[in-house]
Amino acid sequence: MSLSNLACLDLQECRDLPRNTLMAPLPLLRELRCVLGATTITMVLGTEPAVLVSSDIYEAFHVWEEDQDLNEAEGGHDSSELN
């Protein structure tokens, strides 16, 4: 899995996960550890190909995503050029 695939993740909210938790397949967990380095997010090995995140991470990601969209709409830097 290349790093560019991380930009296309489909995060699915899982209300059963404890706060600050992400569950994903092993190859993705390895990539995330490399990209994020030291993090307080608890990363759990999943048995399905889906990427499940706790409600707090899901909400935080959508707030960040809306901020990115707003920045682009105001003429800010297009983050798609970073890949």
PDB file of N, CA, C and O in Angstrom:
ATOM      1  N   MET A   1       0.848  -1.173   0.000  1.00  0.00           N
ATOM      2  CA  MET A   1       0.000   0.000   0.000  1.00  0.00           C
ATOM      3  C   MET A   1       0.890   1.231   0.000  1.00  0.00           C
ATOM      4  O   MET A   1       1.768   1.367   0.852  1.00  0.00           O
ATOM      5  N   SER A   2       0.670   2.111  -0.934  1.00  0.00           N
ATOM      6  CA  SER A   2       1.475   3.323  -0.994  1.00  0.00           C
ATOM      7  C   SER A   2       0.865   4.415  -0.138  1.00  0.00           C
ATOM      8  O   SER A   2      -0.319   4.360   0.197  1.00  0.00           O
ATOM      9  N   LEU A   3       1.658   5.392   0.212  1.00  0.00           N
ATOM     10  CA  LEU A   3       1.206   6.494   1.044  1.00  0.00           C
ATOM     11  C   LEU A   3       0.066   7.256   0.388  1.00  0.00           C
ATOM     12  O   LEU A   3      -0.809   7.764   1.089  1.00  0.00           O
ATOM     13  N   SER A   4       0.050   7.351  -0.935  1.00  0.00           N
ATOM     14  CA  SER A   4      -1.001   8.101  -1.618  1.00  0.00           C
ATOM     15  C   SER A   4      -2.372   7.475  -1.383  1.00  0.00           C
ATOM     16  O   SER A   4      -3.381   8.173  -1.482  1.00  0.00           O
ATOM     17  N   ASN A   5      -2.439   6.188  -1.076  1.00  0.00           N
ATOM     18  CA  ASN A   5      -3.725   5.547  -0.794  1.00  0.00           C
ATOM     19  C   ASN A   5      -4.345   6.057   0.500  1.00  0.00           C
ATOM     20  O   ASN A   5      -5.560   5.966   0.677  1.00  0.00           O
ATOM     21  N   LEU A   6      -3.540   6.588   1.399  1.00  0.00           N
ATOM     22  CA  LEU A   6      -4.069   7.080   2.666  1.00  0.00           C
ATOM     23  C   LEU A   6      -4.965   8.292   2.462  1.00  0.00           C
ATOM     24  O   LEU A   6      -5.856   8.546   3.273  1.00  0.00           O
ATOM     25  N   ALA A   7      -4.743   9.037   1.401  1.00  0.00           N
ATOM     26  CA  ALA A   7      -5.550  10.225   1.144  1.00  0.00           C
ATOM     27  C   ALA A   7      -6.969   9.868   0.725  1.00  0.00           C
ATOM     28  O   ALA A   7      -7.835  10.742   0.690  1.00  0.00           O
ATOM     29  N   CYS A   8      -7.221   8.620   0.411  1.00  0.00           N
ATOM     30  CA  CYS A   8      -8.532   8.194  -0.068  1.00  0.00           C
ATOM     31  C   CYS A   8      -9.238   7.267   0.910  1.00  0.00           C
ATOM     32  O   CYS A   8     -10.109   6.496   0.508  1.00  0.00           O
ATOM     33  N   LEU A   9      -8.885   7.328   2.163  1.00  0.00           N
ATOM     34  CA  LEU A   9      -9.503   6.455   3.147  1.00  0.00           C
ATOM     35  C   LEU A   9     -10.975   6.791   3.342  1.00  0.00           C
ATOM     36  O   LEU A   9     -11.364   7.958   3.358  1.00  0.00           O
ATOM     37  N   ASP A  10     -11.773   5.762   3.488  1.00  0.00           N
ATOM     38  CA  ASP A  10     -13.178   5.942   3.816  1.00  0.00           C
ATOM     39  C   ASP A  10     -13.348   5.547   5.278  1.00  0.00           C
ATOM     40  O   ASP A  10     -13.485   4.369   5.605  1.00  0.00           O
ATOM     41  N   LEU A  11     -13.338   6.549   6.150  1.00  0.00           N
ATOM     42  CA  LEU A  11     -13.475   6.280   7.575  1.00  0.00           C
ATOM     43  C   LEU A  11     -14.935   6.012   7.907  1.00  0.00           C
ATOM     44  O   LEU A  11     -15.830   6.738   7.472  1.00  0.00           O
ATOM     45  N   GLN A  12     -15.159   4.966   8.680  1.00  0.00           N
ATOM     46  CA  GLN A  12     -16.514   4.618   9.097  1.00  0.00           C
ATOM     47  C   GLN A  12     -16.610   4.763  10.612  1.00  0.00           C
ATOM     48  O   GLN A  12     -15.780   4.233  11.351  1.00  0.00           O
ATOM     49  N   GLU A  13     -17.615   5.476  11.057  1.00  0.00           N
ATOM     50  CA  GLU A  13     -17.806   5.676  12.490  1.00  0.00           C
ATOM     51  C   GLU A  13     -18.291   4.385  13.145  1.00  0.00           C
ATOM     52  O   GLU A  13     -19.183   3.711  12.629  1.00  0.00           O
ATOM     53  N   CYS A  14     -17.700   4.057  14.270  1.00  0.00           N
ATOM     54  CA  CYS A  14     -18.124   2.905  15.063  1.00  0.00           C
ATOM     55  C   CYS A  14     -18.333   3.387  16.488  1.00  0.00           C
ATOM     56  O   CYS A  14     -17.373   3.629  17.220  1.00  0.00           O
ATOM     57  N   ARG A  15     -19.583   3.523  16.873  1.00  0.00           N
ATOM     58  CA  ARG A  15     -19.920   4.057  18.197  1.00  0.00           C
ATOM     59  C   ARG A  15     -19.518   3.103  19.322  1.00  0.00           C
ATOM     60  O   ARG A  15     -19.488   3.506  20.485  1.00  0.00           O
ATOM     61  N   ASP A  16     -19.211   1.855  18.999  1.00  0.00           N
ATOM     62  CA  ASP A  16     -18.817   0.877  20.018  1.00  0.00           C
ATOM     63  C   ASP A  16     -17.342   0.990  20.417  1.00  0.00           C
ATOM     64  O   ASP A  16     -16.940   0.469  21.457  1.00  0.00           O
ATOM     65  N   LEU A  17     -16.542   1.663  19.600  1.00  0.00           N
ATOM     66  CA  LEU A  17     -15.118   1.808  19.922  1.00  0.00           C
ATOM     67  C   LEU A  17     -14.931   2.839  21.031  1.00  0.00           C
ATOM     68  O   LEU A  17     -15.661   3.829  21.085  1.00  0.00           O
ATOM     69  N   PRO A  18     -13.963   2.617  21.913  1.00  0.00           N
ATOM     70  CA  PRO A  18     -13.651   3.609  22.947  1.00  0.00           C
ATOM     71  C   PRO A  18     -13.121   4.896  22.303  1.00  0.00           C
ATOM     72  O   PRO A  18     -12.650   4.883  21.166  1.00  0.00           O
ATOM     73  N   ARG A  19     -13.203   5.987  23.034  1.00  0.00           N
ATOM     74  CA  ARG A  19     -12.677   7.273  22.521  1.00  0.00           C
ATOM     75  C   ARG A  19     -11.246   7.119  22.012  1.00  0.00           C
ATOM     76  O   ARG A  19     -10.448   6.342  22.535  1.00  0.00           O
ATOM     77  N   ASN A  20     -10.957   7.899  20.963  1.00  0.00           N
ATOM     78  CA  ASN A  20      -9.594   8.007  20.440  1.00  0.00           C
ATOM     79  C   ASN A  20      -9.051   6.676  19.912  1.00  0.00           C
ATOM     80  O   ASN A  20      -7.880   6.357  20.116  1.00  0.00           O
ATOM     81  N   THR A  21      -9.905   5.901  19.233  1.00  0.00           N
ATOM     82  CA  THR A  21      -9.513   4.581  18.744  1.00  0.00           C
ATOM     83  C   THR A  21      -9.771   4.444  17.251  1.00  0.00           C
ATOM     84  O   THR A  21     -10.789   4.906  16.735  1.00  0.00           O
ATOM     85  N   LEU A  22      -8.847   3.811  16.578  1.00  0.00           N
ATOM     86  CA  LEU A  22      -8.949   3.509  15.152  1.00  0.00           C
ATOM     87  C   LEU A  22      -8.701   2.016  14.982  1.00  0.00           C
ATOM     88  O   LEU A  22      -7.781   1.464  15.586  1.00  0.00           O
ATOM     89  N   MET A  23      -9.515   1.362  14.162  1.00  0.00           N
ATOM     90  CA  MET A  23      -9.354  -0.066  13.894  1.00  0.00           C
ATOM     91  C   MET A  23      -9.212  -0.245  12.376  1.00  0.00           C
ATOM     92  O   MET A  23     -10.045   0.228  11.602  1.00  0.00           O
ATOM     93  N   ALA A  24      -8.145  -0.934  11.972  1.00  0.00           N
ATOM     94  CA  ALA A  24      -7.872  -1.094  10.551  1.00  0.00           C
ATOM     95  C   ALA A  24      -7.046  -2.357  10.313  1.00  0.00           C
ATOM     96  O   ALA A  24      -6.503  -2.934  11.255  1.00  0.00           O
ATOM     97  N   PRO A  25      -6.951  -2.789   9.039  1.00  0.00           N
ATOM     98  CA  PRO A  25      -6.107  -3.937   8.700  1.00  0.00           C
ATOM     99  C   PRO A  25      -4.626  -3.618   8.944  1.00  0.00           C
ATOM    100  O   PRO A  25      -4.225  -2.454   8.947  1.00  0.00           O
ATOM    101  N   LEU A  26      -3.832  -4.653   9.145  1.00  0.00           N
ATOM    102  CA  LEU A  26      -2.408  -4.501   9.479  1.00  0.00           C
ATOM    103  C   LEU A  26      -1.621  -3.633   8.486  1.00  0.00           C
ATOM    104  O   LEU A  26      -0.869  -2.764   8.928  1.00  0.00           O
ATOM    105  N   PRO A  27      -1.758  -3.827   7.163  1.00  0.00           N
ATOM    106  CA  PRO A  27      -0.960  -2.981   6.260  1.00  0.00           C
ATOM    107  C   PRO A  27      -1.242  -1.490   6.449  1.00  0.00           C
ATOM    108  O   PRO A  27      -0.328  -0.668   6.379  1.00  0.00           O
ATOM    109  N   LEU A  28      -2.482  -1.151   6.683  1.00  0.00           N
ATOM    110  CA  LEU A  28      -2.836   0.248   6.887  1.00  0.00           C
ATOM    111  C   LEU A  28      -2.309   0.762   8.232  1.00  0.00           C
ATOM    112  O   LEU A  28      -1.829   1.893   8.322  1.00  0.00           O
ATOM    113  N   LEU A  29      -2.398  -0.061   9.261  1.00  0.00           N
ATOM    114  CA  LEU A  29      -1.858   0.348  10.558  1.00  0.00           C
ATOM    115  C   LEU A  29      -0.368   0.644  10.461  1.00  0.00           C
ATOM    116  O   LEU A  29       0.119   1.605  11.056  1.00  0.00           O
ATOM    117  N   ARG A  30       0.351  -0.178   9.716  1.00  0.00           N
ATOM    118  CA  ARG A  30       1.794   0.060   9.528  1.00  0.00           C
ATOM    119  C   ARG A  30       2.039   1.408   8.861  1.00  0.00           C
ATOM    120  O   ARG A  30       2.899   2.173   9.297  1.00  0.00           O
ATOM    121  N   GLU A  31       1.284   1.698   7.808  1.00  0.00           N
ATOM    122  CA  GLU A  31       1.426   2.970   7.099  1.00  0.00           C
ATOM    123  C   GLU A  31       1.102   4.145   8.009  1.00  0.00           C
ATOM    124  O   GLU A  31       1.823   5.143   8.022  1.00  0.00           O
ATOM    125  N   LEU A  32       0.024   4.029   8.765  1.00  0.00           N
ATOM    126  CA  LEU A  32      -0.372   5.112   9.655  1.00  0.00           C
ATOM    127  C   LEU A  32       0.683   5.370  10.721  1.00  0.00           C
ATOM    128  O   LEU A  32       0.974   6.522  11.043  1.00  0.00           O
ATOM    129  N   ARG A  33       1.254   4.310  11.267  1.00  0.00           N
ATOM    130  CA  ARG A  33       2.319   4.470  12.275  1.00  0.00           C
ATOM    131  C   ARG A  33       3.506   5.227  11.684  1.00  0.00           C
ATOM    132  O   ARG A  33       4.101   6.075  12.349  1.00  0.00           O
ATOM    133  N   CYS A  34       3.845   4.919  10.436  1.00  0.00           N
ATOM    134  CA  CYS A  34       4.966   5.604   9.780  1.00  0.00           C
ATOM    135  C   CYS A  34       4.647   7.075   9.535  1.00  0.00           C
ATOM    136  O   CYS A  34       5.493   7.943   9.751  1.00  0.00           O
ATOM    137  N   VAL A  35       3.438   7.351   9.089  1.00  0.00           N
ATOM    138  CA  VAL A  35       3.050   8.715   8.750  1.00  0.00           C
ATOM    139  C   VAL A  35       2.834   9.565   9.999  1.00  0.00           C
ATOM    140  O   VAL A  35       3.295  10.705  10.060  1.00  0.00           O
ATOM    141  N   LEU A  36       2.142   9.022  10.987  1.00  0.00           N
ATOM    142  CA  LEU A  36       1.788   9.796  12.167  1.00  0.00           C
ATOM    143  C   LEU A  36       2.886   9.837  13.222  1.00  0.00           C
ATOM    144  O   LEU A  36       2.948  10.773  14.021  1.00  0.00           O
ATOM    145  N   GLY A  37       3.740   8.843  13.229  1.00  0.00           N
ATOM    146  CA  GLY A  37       4.766   8.790  14.269  1.00  0.00           C
ATOM    147  C   GLY A  37       4.129   8.595  15.634  1.00  0.00           C
ATOM    148  O   GLY A  37       3.169   7.838  15.778  1.00  0.00           O
ATOM    149  N   ALA A  38       4.663   9.276  16.628  1.00  0.00           N
ATOM    150  CA  ALA A  38       4.104   9.173  17.978  1.00  0.00           C
ATOM    151  C   ALA A  38       2.742   9.854  18.004  1.00  0.00           C
ATOM    152  O   ALA A  38       2.617  11.028  17.656  1.00  0.00           O
ATOM    153  N   THR A  39       1.736   9.117  18.414  1.00  0.00           N
ATOM    154  CA  THR A  39       0.374   9.641  18.465  1.00  0.00           C
ATOM    155  C   THR A  39      -0.351   9.070  19.678  1.00  0.00           C
ATOM    156  O   THR A  39       0.014   8.018  20.202  1.00  0.00           O
ATOM    157  N   THR A  40      -1.368   9.773  20.104  1.00  0.00           N
ATOM    158  CA  THR A  40      -2.155   9.295  21.238  1.00  0.00           C
ATOM    159  C   THR A  40      -3.346   8.464  20.778  1.00  0.00           C
ATOM    160  O   THR A  40      -4.109   7.971  21.609  1.00  0.00           O
ATOM    161  N   ILE A  41      -3.517   8.301  19.479  1.00  0.00           N
ATOM    162  CA  ILE A  41      -4.614   7.484  18.951  1.00  0.00           C
ATOM    163  C   ILE A  41      -4.294   6.012  19.213  1.00  0.00           C
ATOM    164  O   ILE A  41      -3.201   5.539  18.902  1.00  0.00           O
ATOM    165  N   THR A  42      -5.249   5.306  19.781  1.00  0.00           N
ATOM    166  CA  THR A  42      -5.101   3.866  19.994  1.00  0.00           C
ATOM    167  C   THR A  42      -5.431   3.168  18.669  1.00  0.00           C
ATOM    168  O   THR A  42      -6.534   3.315  18.140  1.00  0.00           O
ATOM    169  N   MET A  43      -4.483   2.421  18.148  1.00  0.00           N
ATOM    170  CA  MET A  43      -4.674   1.732  16.873  1.00  0.00           C
ATOM    171  C   MET A  43      -4.815   0.240  17.135  1.00  0.00           C
ATOM    172  O   MET A  43      -3.948  -0.386  17.744  1.00  0.00           O
ATOM    173  N   VAL A  44      -5.930  -0.318  16.661  1.00  0.00           N
ATOM    174  CA  VAL A  44      -6.283  -1.707  16.927  1.00  0.00           C
ATOM    175  C   VAL A  44      -6.337  -2.470  15.606  1.00  0.00           C
ATOM    176  O   VAL A  44      -6.847  -1.967  14.605  1.00  0.00           O
ATOM    177  N   LEU A  45      -5.810  -3.673  15.620  1.00  0.00           N
ATOM    178  CA  LEU A  45      -5.846  -4.520  14.431  1.00  0.00           C
ATOM    179  C   LEU A  45      -7.271  -4.987  14.173  1.00  0.00           C
ATOM    180  O   LEU A  45      -7.907  -5.581  15.043  1.00  0.00           O
ATOM    181  N   GLY A  46      -7.764  -4.716  12.974  1.00  0.00           N
ATOM    182  CA  GLY A  46      -9.112  -5.120  12.606  1.00  0.00           C
ATOM    183  C   GLY A  46      -9.116  -6.421  11.829  1.00  0.00           C
ATOM    184  O   GLY A  46      -8.104  -6.814  11.250  1.00  0.00           O
ATOM    185  N   THR A  47     -10.256  -7.082  11.819  1.00  0.00           N
ATOM    186  CA  THR A  47     -10.395  -8.338  11.083  1.00  0.00           C
ATOM    187  C   THR A  47     -11.114  -8.132   9.757  1.00  0.00           C
ATOM    188  O   THR A  47     -11.261  -9.073   8.978  1.00  0.00           O
ATOM    189  N   GLU A  48     -11.564  -6.906   9.497  1.00  0.00           N
ATOM    190  CA  GLU A  48     -12.250  -6.570   8.258  1.00  0.00           C
ATOM    191  C   GLU A  48     -11.424  -5.538   7.498  1.00  0.00           C
ATOM    192  O   GLU A  48     -10.562  -4.891   8.092  1.00  0.00           O
ATOM    193  N   PRO A  49     -11.666  -5.368   6.200  1.00  0.00           N
ATOM    194  CA  PRO A  49     -10.905  -4.382   5.438  1.00  0.00           C
ATOM    195  C   PRO A  49     -11.324  -2.941   5.731  1.00  0.00           C
ATOM    196  O   PRO A  49     -10.642  -2.009   5.306  1.00  0.00           O
ATOM    197  N   ALA A  50     -12.420  -2.743   6.443  1.00  0.00           N
ATOM    198  CA  ALA A  50     -12.914  -1.397   6.734  1.00  0.00           C
ATOM    199  C   ALA A  50     -12.015  -0.678   7.741  1.00  0.00           C
ATOM    200  O   ALA A  50     -11.337  -1.311   8.551  1.00  0.00           O
ATOM    201  N   VAL A  51     -12.023   0.651   7.675  1.00  0.00           N
ATOM    202  CA  VAL A  51     -11.321   1.475   8.650  1.00  0.00           C
ATOM    203  C   VAL A  51     -12.383   2.076   9.565  1.00  0.00           C
ATOM    204  O   VAL A  51     -13.146   2.953   9.158  1.00  0.00           O
ATOM    205  N   LEU A  52     -12.421   1.597  10.798  1.00  0.00           N
ATOM    206  CA  LEU A  52     -13.410   2.050  11.760  1.00  0.00           C
ATOM    207  C   LEU A  52     -12.754   3.008  12.746  1.00  0.00           C
ATOM    208  O   LEU A  52     -11.633   2.776  13.198  1.00  0.00           O
ATOM    209  N   VAL A  53     -13.455   4.074  13.070  1.00  0.00           N
ATOM    210  CA  VAL A  53     -12.925   5.049  14.025  1.00  0.00           C
ATOM    211  C   VAL A  53     -13.989   5.368  15.065  1.00  0.00           C
ATOM    212  O   VAL A  53     -15.188   5.279  14.800  1.00  0.00           O
ATOM    213  N   SER A  54     -13.530   5.740  16.246  1.00  0.00           N
ATOM    214  CA  SER A  54     -14.455   6.128  17.308  1.00  0.00           C
ATOM    215  C   SER A  54     -15.160   7.430  16.917  1.00  0.00           C
ATOM    216  O   SER A  54     -14.699   8.158  16.038  1.00  0.00           O
ATOM    217  N   SER A  55     -16.259   7.704  17.568  1.00  0.00           N
ATOM    218  CA  SER A  55     -17.083   8.872  17.236  1.00  0.00           C
ATOM    219  C   SER A  55     -16.316  10.181  17.350  1.00  0.00           C
ATOM    220  O   SER A  55     -16.525  11.079  16.535  1.00  0.00           O
ATOM    221  N   ASP A  56     -15.439  10.316  18.331  1.00  0.00           N
ATOM    222  CA  ASP A  56     -14.691  11.560  18.494  1.00  0.00           C
ATOM    223  C   ASP A  56     -13.709  11.787  17.337  1.00  0.00           C
ATOM    224  O   ASP A  56     -13.558  12.916  16.871  1.00  0.00           O
ATOM    225  N   ILE A  57     -13.051  10.738  16.879  1.00  0.00           N
ATOM    226  CA  ILE A  57     -12.141  10.872  15.733  1.00  0.00           C
ATOM    227  C   ILE A  57     -12.938  11.160  14.465  1.00  0.00           C
ATOM    228  O   ILE A  57     -12.529  11.980  13.643  1.00  0.00           O
ATOM    229  N   TYR A  58     -14.061  10.494  14.310  1.00  0.00           N
ATOM    230  CA  TYR A  58     -14.916  10.702  13.143  1.00  0.00           C
ATOM    231  C   TYR A  58     -15.355  12.172  13.062  1.00  0.00           C
ATOM    232  O   TYR A  58     -15.282  12.791  12.001  1.00  0.00           O
ATOM    233  N   GLU A  59     -15.802  12.712  14.179  1.00  0.00           N
ATOM    234  CA  GLU A  59     -16.245  14.111  14.226  1.00  0.00           C
ATOM    235  C   GLU A  59     -15.076  15.059  13.958  1.00  0.00           C
ATOM    236  O   GLU A  59     -15.214  16.012  13.191  1.00  0.00           O
ATOM    237  N   ALA A  60     -13.940  14.805  14.580  1.00  0.00           N
ATOM    238  CA  ALA A  60     -12.762  15.660  14.390  1.00  0.00           C
ATOM    239  C   ALA A  60     -12.316  15.665  12.928  1.00  0.00           C
ATOM    240  O   ALA A  60     -11.938  16.710  12.397  1.00  0.00           O
ATOM    241  N   PHE A  61     -12.360  14.515  12.283  1.00  0.00           N
ATOM    242  CA  PHE A  61     -11.962  14.446  10.883  1.00  0.00           C
ATOM    243  C   PHE A  61     -12.898  15.289  10.021  1.00  0.00           C
ATOM    244  O   PHE A  61     -12.441  16.001   9.127  1.00  0.00           O
ATOM    245  N   HIS A  62     -14.194  15.216  10.281  1.00  0.00           N
ATOM    246  CA  HIS A  62     -15.143  15.983   9.465  1.00  0.00           C
ATOM    247  C   HIS A  62     -15.026  17.484   9.703  1.00  0.00           C
ATOM    248  O   HIS A  62     -15.228  18.268   8.776  1.00  0.00           O
ATOM    249  N   VAL A  63     -14.706  17.894  10.915  1.00  0.00           N
ATOM    250  CA  VAL A  63     -14.446  19.315  11.178  1.00  0.00           C
ATOM    251  C   VAL A  63     -13.219  19.759  10.387  1.00  0.00           C
ATOM    252  O   VAL A  63     -13.232  20.815   9.753  1.00  0.00           O
ATOM    253  N   TRP A  64     -12.162  18.955  10.425  1.00  0.00           N
ATOM    254  CA  TRP A  64     -10.945  19.265   9.667  1.00  0.00           C
ATOM    255  C   TRP A  64     -11.238  19.320   8.170  1.00  0.00           C
ATOM    256  O   TRP A  64     -10.774  20.226   7.478  1.00  0.00           O
ATOM    257  N   GLU A  65     -12.005  18.353   7.669  1.00  0.00           N
ATOM    258  CA  GLU A  65     -12.332  18.292   6.244  1.00  0.00           C
ATOM    259  C   GLU A  65     -13.128  19.528   5.799  1.00  0.00           C
ATOM    260  O   GLU A  65     -12.871  20.077   4.728  1.00  0.00           O
ATOM    261  N   GLU A  66     -14.087  19.962   6.615  1.00  0.00           N
ATOM    262  CA  GLU A  66     -14.855  21.168   6.297  1.00  0.00           C
ATOM    263  C   GLU A  66     -13.951  22.389   6.274  1.00  0.00           C
ATOM    264  O   GLU A  66     -14.117  23.266   5.427  1.00  0.00           O
ATOM    265  N   ASP A  67     -13.005  22.456   7.187  1.00  0.00           N
ATOM    266  CA  ASP A  67     -12.056  23.562   7.225  1.00  0.00           C
ATOM    267  C   ASP A  67     -11.202  23.586   5.959  1.00  0.00           C
ATOM    268  O   ASP A  67     -10.926  24.652   5.410  1.00  0.00           O
ATOM    269  N   GLN A  68     -10.789  22.410   5.501  1.00  0.00           N
ATOM    270  CA  GLN A  68     -10.001  22.321   4.272  1.00  0.00           C
ATOM    271  C   GLN A  68     -10.817  22.791   3.074  1.00  0.00           C
ATOM    272  O   GLN A  68     -10.307  23.524   2.226  1.00  0.00           O
ATOM    273  N   ASP A  69     -12.080  22.376   3.000  1.00  0.00           N
ATOM    274  CA  ASP A  69     -12.957  22.792   1.903  1.00  0.00           C
ATOM    275  C   ASP A  69     -13.174  24.299   1.917  1.00  0.00           C
ATOM    276  O   ASP A  69     -13.176  24.935   0.863  1.00  0.00           O
ATOM    277  N   LEU A  70     -13.357  24.877   3.108  1.00  0.00           N
ATOM    278  CA  LEU A  70     -13.542  26.315   3.246  1.00  0.00           C
ATOM    279  C   LEU A  70     -12.295  27.061   2.797  1.00  0.00           C
ATOM    280  O   LEU A  70     -12.389  28.080   2.113  1.00  0.00           O
ATOM    281  N   ASN A  71     -11.140  26.561   3.175  1.00  0.00           N
ATOM    282  CA  ASN A  71      -9.873  27.175   2.801  1.00  0.00           C
ATOM    283  C   ASN A  71      -9.713  27.189   1.281  1.00  0.00           C
ATOM    284  O   ASN A  71      -9.279  28.192   0.715  1.00  0.00           O
ATOM    285  N   GLU A  72     -10.055  26.102   0.627  1.00  0.00           N
ATOM    286  CA  GLU A  72      -9.956  26.028  -0.831  1.00  0.00           C
ATOM    287  C   GLU A  72     -10.951  26.965  -1.494  1.00  0.00           C
ATOM    288  O   GLU A  72     -10.625  27.594  -2.501  1.00  0.00           O
ATOM    289  N   ALA A  73     -12.165  27.070  -0.948  1.00  0.00           N
ATOM    290  CA  ALA A  73     -13.189  27.947  -1.503  1.00  0.00           C
ATOM    291  C   ALA A  73     -12.786  29.415  -1.398  1.00  0.00           C
ATOM    292  O   ALA A  73     -13.187  30.228  -2.231  1.00  0.00           O
ATOM    293  N   GLU A  74     -12.006  29.754  -0.392  1.00  0.00           N
ATOM    294  CA  GLU A  74     -11.547  31.129  -0.194  1.00  0.00           C
ATOM    295  C   GLU A  74     -10.264  31.421  -0.966  1.00  0.00           C
ATOM    296  O   GLU A  74      -9.652  32.473  -0.778  1.00  0.00           O
ATOM    297  N   GLY A  75      -9.860  30.510  -1.820  1.00  0.00           N
ATOM    298  CA  GLY A  75      -8.665  30.730  -2.625  1.00  0.00           C
ATOM    299  C   GLY A  75      -7.392  30.274  -1.977  1.00  0.00           C
ATOM    300  O   GLY A  75      -6.304  30.653  -2.408  1.00  0.00           O
ATOM    301  N   GLY A  76      -7.505  29.466  -0.949  1.00  0.00           N
ATOM    302  CA  GLY A  76      -6.319  28.938  -0.268  1.00  0.00           C
ATOM    303  C   GLY A  76      -5.647  27.882  -1.125  1.00  0.00           C
ATOM    304  O   GLY A  76      -6.059  27.626  -2.256  1.00  0.00           O
ATOM    305  N   HIS A  77      -4.630  27.284  -0.582  1.00  0.00           N
ATOM    306  CA  HIS A  77      -3.855  26.259  -1.286  1.00  0.00           C
ATOM    307  C   HIS A  77      -4.690  25.002  -1.492  1.00  0.00           C
ATOM    308  O   HIS A  77      -5.368  24.537  -0.576  1.00  0.00           O
ATOM    309  N   ASP A  78      -4.634  24.464  -2.693  1.00  0.00           N
ATOM    310  CA  ASP A  78      -5.344  23.223  -3.013  1.00  0.00           C
ATOM    311  C   ASP A  78      -4.521  22.045  -2.500  1.00  0.00           C
ATOM    312  O   ASP A  78      -3.446  21.755  -3.023  1.00  0.00           O
ATOM    313  N   SER A  79      -5.045  21.355  -1.448  1.00  0.00           N
ATOM    314  CA  SER A  79      -4.293  20.272  -0.817  1.00  0.00           C
ATOM    315  C   SER A  79      -4.119  19.068  -1.737  1.00  0.00           C
ATOM    316  O   SER A  79      -3.281  18.211  -1.456  1.00  0.00           O
ATOM    317  N   SER A  80      -4.872  18.974  -2.816  1.00  0.00           N
ATOM    318  CA  SER A  80      -4.706  17.841  -3.732  1.00  0.00           C
ATOM    319  C   SER A  80      -3.352  17.900  -4.441  1.00  0.00           C
ATOM    320  O   SER A  80      -2.884  16.889  -4.965  1.00  0.00           O
ATOM    321  N   GLU A  81      -2.728  19.065  -4.459  1.00  0.00           N
ATOM    322  CA  GLU A  81      -1.413  19.191  -5.080  1.00  0.00           C
ATOM    323  C   GLU A  81      -0.314  18.573  -4.236  1.00  0.00           C
ATOM    324  O   GLU A  81       0.807  18.388  -4.710  1.00  0.00           O
ATOM    325  N   LEU A  82      -0.628  18.251  -2.986  1.00  0.00           N
ATOM    326  CA  LEU A  82       0.383  17.701  -2.090  1.00  0.00           C
ATOM    327  C   LEU A  82       0.688  16.242  -2.385  1.00  0.00           C
ATOM    328  O   LEU A  82       1.727  15.743  -1.953  1.00  0.00           O
ATOM    329  N   ASN A  83      -0.175  15.543  -3.104  1.00  0.00           N
ATOM    330  CA  ASN A  83       0.051  14.111  -3.382  1.00  0.00           C
ATOM    331  C   ASN A  83       0.867  13.923  -4.611  1.00  0.00           C
ATOM    332  O   ASN A  83       1.154  12.789  -4.994  1.00  0.00           O
TER     333      ASN A  83
END
